[in-house]
């Protein structure tokens, strides 16, 4: 078909339509109305070099491709949908699209009509996206995937917005996530703040949150004056703040009620996601660690050893406390527990930095040193002696009185080096044998060899 024929397929311009384009079977743009060029800012020659998918926002490409394929397969008019179209300056704008396949008599040309989205269409698209995002909660997706999905939802339904999500963590720098570049000083501020030392805009949002439900105040957070157009909402567990969301908008005007609804939903979903993630972390911690000492357990240690690329040459050190049953039976389990906690601290302090220290039984501990770290050790027996000495120092005693020397923590230590082809279980068994040789020799000593 000649260009003039493609142009003849364009529908007449109406008051409720922004414009239209015609696509061929390869989805290439072959003609457009003048209004499309005027509104989107494209040069006609440049636009006619593009395909339909070249002018769709990348987050909407999947849905747009599905619709185009469906329209191409069956002639006729399709239901309207909400998509973000890219203008010549790179900005994205939500528009209502209605696609029509003109059939074989017109070379199966596809016409896309652009309309301003109605409130009804926006509400329908919002509902569909909410269902899709909340499904993530049931799928147990990682925290970063959930944050990304919620950010996509917000960016689709708040024109020109960017999300910055901060999840507070008392044990390490906070998680700061955004799909866009943010200033280093801003990221550093968010990484280092805490629930008792919040940024000014977050404190203001927290005051709004504590003032009452957003439905009453018609606000889900606060618009601050520090960054024009920024809306801040908080993530809370009861009265405890667990994170916050900062939305940078292109408009500095206060949000309308429909936009506040998006902010409120983002806050609710992200709060649920963060709480679920924390519960998952607690469950993983409980599954992988000893509850008394905080050391990893036998199962987690074996997983670590089995995952090693080159276990041959790594060091295995078995440690068994001497006379521990006497401490438990004579002085009570509280003193026994204190002895175990002191022993765990001593072993962790005395072991090389790359070592994994585990509690594998009642009073049995195992230290695994990867081959790379073990290769740099002058003597494995010397490492065992350092561990034995650390356990016996007064700093690590579990004593009921300054004169009760019977409660000093002592240990029998067995050290071995893993051989090529040896399984973790076999290596642990050899270290166990070495430890029992030390115990039979009177305890408080190191046995074994490379």
Residue pairs with C-beta under 8 A, 6 or more apart in sequence:
1 24
1 30
1 107
1 109
3 30
3 31
6 22
6 24
6 30
6 31
6 109
7 22
7 31
9 22
9 31
9 102
9 106
9 109
9 111
10 20
10 21
10 22
10 31
10 32
10 33
10 111
11 17
11 20
11 111
11 113
13 19
13 33
13 35
16 115
16 116
17 113
17 114
17 115
18 35
18 36
18 39
18 95
18 114
18 115
18 116
19 32
19 33
19 34
19 35
19 36
19 39
19 113
19 114
20 32
20 33
20 36
20 111
20 112
20 113
20 114
21 29
21 31
21 32
21 33
21 36
21 52
21 111
21 112
21 114
22 29
22 30
22 31
22 32
22 109
22 110
22 111
22 112
23 29
23 30
23 51
23 52
23 68
23 109
23 110
23 111
23 112
24 30
24 107
24 109
24 110
25 72
25 107
25 108
25 109
26 51
27 51
27 52
27 53
27 68
27 110
28 48
28 50
28 51
28 52
29 47
29 48
29 50
29 51
29 52
29 55
30 48
30 109
31 48
32 44
32 47
32 48
36 42
36 47
36 114
37 43
37 44
37 47
39 87
40 47
40 55
40 85
40 87
40 88
41 87
41 88
41 89
42 87
42 88
43 88
46 88
47 55
52 64
52 68
52 110
52 112
53 61
53 64
53 65
53 68
54 86
55 85
55 86
56 64
56 83
56 84
56 85
56 86
57 83
57 84
57 85
57 86
57 92
59 84
59 152
59 155
59 156
60 83
60 84
60 156
63 81
63 83
64 83
67 78
67 81
67 97
67 99
68 99
68 110
70 78
71 78
71 99
71 100
71 101
71 110
72 101
72 108
72 110
74 101
75 101
75 102
75 103
75 104
75 108
76 100
76 101
77 98
77 99
77 100
78 98
78 99
78 100
79 98
80 96
80 97
80 98
80 115
80 121
81 96
81 97
81 121
81 125
82 94
82 95
82 96
82 97
82 117
82 121
82 122
82 124
82 125
83 94
83 95
83 97
84 92
84 93
84 94
84 95
84 156
85 92
85 93
85 95
85 114
86 92
87 93
91 160
92 160
93 159
94 117
94 122
94 156
94 159
95 114
95 115
95 116
95 117
96 114
96 115
96 116
96 117
96 118
96 121
97 112
97 113
97 114
97 115
98 112
98 113
98 115
99 110
99 111
99 112
99 113
100 110
100 111
100 113
101 108
101 109
101 110
102 108
102 109
102 110
102 111
117 125
119 258
122 157
122 258
125 156
125 157
126 157
126 261
126 262
129 153
129 156
129 157
130 153
130 265
132 149
133 149
133 150
133 153
133 269
134 269
136 145
136 146
136 149
136 273
137 146
137 269
137 272
137 273
137 276
140 276
140 280
141 149
143 167
143 175
143 273
143 274
143 277
144 177
146 270
146 273
146 277
147 165
147 177
147 270
147 273
148 177
148 179
150 163
150 165
150 266
150 269
150 270
150 273
151 163
151 165
151 177
151 178
151 179
152 179
153 262
153 265
153 266
154 161
154 163
154 247
154 262
154 263
154 266
155 161
155 162
155 163
155 179
157 259
157 262
158 247
158 249
158 255
158 259
158 262
158 263
159 249
159 250
159 251
160 249
160 250
160 251
161 247
161 248
161 249
161 250
162 178
162 179
162 180
162 247
162 248
163 178
163 179
163 245
163 246
163 247
163 248
163 266
164 176
164 177
164 178
164 182
164 186
164 190
164 245
164 246
164 247
164 248
165 175
165 176
165 177
165 178
165 243
165 244
165 245
165 270
166 174
166 175
166 176
166 177
166 190
166 191
166 193
166 243
166 244
166 245
166 246
167 174
167 175
167 177
167 235
167 242
167 243
167 274
168 174
168 193
168 194
168 195
168 241
168 242
168 243
169 175
170 194
170 195
173 191
173 192
174 190
174 191
174 192
174 193
174 243
176 182
176 187
176 190
176 191
189 199
190 199
193 199
193 202
195 240
195 241
195 242
198 206
198 241
198 244
200 224
200 226
201 222
201 224
201 226
201 227
201 230
201 232
201 246
202 232
202 234
202 241
202 244
204 222
204 224
204 232
205 221
205 222
205 232
205 233
205 234
205 244
206 234
206 236
206 241
207 222
208 217
208 219
208 221
208 222
209 221
209 233
209 234
209 236
210 239
211 217
214 220
214 221
214 260
214 264
218 257
218 260
219 260
220 233
220 260
220 261
220 263
220 264
220 267
221 231
221 232
221 233
221 234
221 245
221 263
221 267
222 231
222 232
223 229
223 230
223 231
223 254
223 255
224 230
224 232
227 248
228 252
229 248
229 249
229 250
229 251
229 252
229 253
230 246
230 247
230 248
230 249
231 246
231 247
231 249
231 255
231 263
232 244
232 245
232 246
232 247
233 244
233 245
233 247
233 263
233 264
233 266
233 267
234 241
234 243
234 244
234 245
234 267
235 241
235 242
235 243
235 244
235 245
235 267
235 270
235 271
235 274
236 242
236 271
237 271
237 275
242 271
242 274
242 275
242 278
243 270
243 271
243 274
245 263
245 266
245 267
245 270
247 263
247 266
249 255
255 263
287 299
287 300
288 296
288 297
288 299
288 300
289 295
289 296
289 297
289 300
290 296
290 297
290 358
290 359
292 337
292 340
292 341
292 359
293 340
293 341
293 343
293 344
293 359
294 344
295 344
295 347
295 348
295 357
295 358
295 359
295 365
296 304
296 356
296 357
296 358
296 359
297 358
297 359
297 360
298 358
298 360
298 361
298 366
300 358
301 356
301 358
301 360
301 366
301 368
302 424
302 425
304 356
304 368
305 311
305 314
305 368
305 424
305 427
306 424
308 314
308 370
308 371
310 371
311 371
311 418
311 422
311 424
311 427
312 371
312 418
312 419
312 420
312 421
312 422
313 371
313 374
313 375
313 417
313 418
314 368
314 369
314 370
314 371
314 374
314 417
314 418
315 367
315 368
315 369
315 374
315 377
315 380
315 383
315 415
315 416
315 417
315 418
316 366
316 367
316 368
316 369
316 415
316 416
316 417
316 418
316 427
316 428
316 430
316 431
317 366
317 367
317 368
317 369
317 380
317 383
317 384
317 387
317 413
317 414
317 415
317 431
318 364
318 365
318 366
318 413
318 414
318 415
318 428
318 431
318 432
318 434
318 435
319 343
319 347
319 364
319 365
319 366
319 367
319 387
319 391
319 411
319 412
319 413
319 435
320 363
320 364
320 365
320 411
320 412
320 435
320 439
321 339
321 340
321 343
321 363
321 364
321 391
321 409
321 410
321 411
322 410
322 411
322 412
322 439
322 443
322 444
323 406
323 410
323 443
324 336
324 339
324 362
324 363
326 406
327 335
327 336
327 339
327 398
327 407
328 335
328 336
331 400
331 407
335 398
335 400
335 407
336 398
338 398
339 398
339 407
339 409
340 359
340 363
342 396
342 397
342 398
342 409
343 363
343 365
343 391
343 396
343 409
343 411
344 357
344 359
344 365
345 396
346 387
346 390
346 391
346 393
346 395
346 396
346 409
347 357
347 365
347 367
347 387
347 390
347 391
348 357
349 390
350 386
350 387
350 389
350 390
350 391
351 357
351 367
351 369
351 383
351 387
352 369
352 373
352 377
352 383
353 373
354 369
354 370
354 372
354 373
355 367
355 368
355 369
355 373
356 367
356 368
357 365
357 366
357 367
358 365
358 366
358 367
358 368
359 365
360 366
366 428
366 431
367 387
369 377
369 383
371 418
374 380
374 417
377 383
380 415
380 417
380 448
380 450
381 415
381 446
381 448
381 449
383 415
384 413
384 414
384 415
384 446
384 448
385 413
385 446
387 411
387 413
388 410
388 411
388 413
388 444
388 445
388 446
390 396
391 409
391 410
391 411
392 408
392 409
392 410
392 411
392 444
394 408
396 409
397 407
397 408
397 409
398 407
398 409
399 407
399 408
400 407
410 443
410 444
411 443
411 444
412 435
412 436
412 438
412 439
412 443
412 444
412 445
412 447
413 435
413 438
413 445
413 446
413 447
413 448
414 431
414 432
414 433
414 434
414 435
414 436
414 437
414 438
414 446
414 447
414 448
415 431
415 434
415 446
415 447
415 448
415 449
416 427
416 430
416 431
416 434
416 448
416 449
416 450
417 449
417 450
418 424
418 427
419 427
431 448
434 447
434 448
434 449
435 447
437 447
437 448
438 445
438 446
438 447
441 447
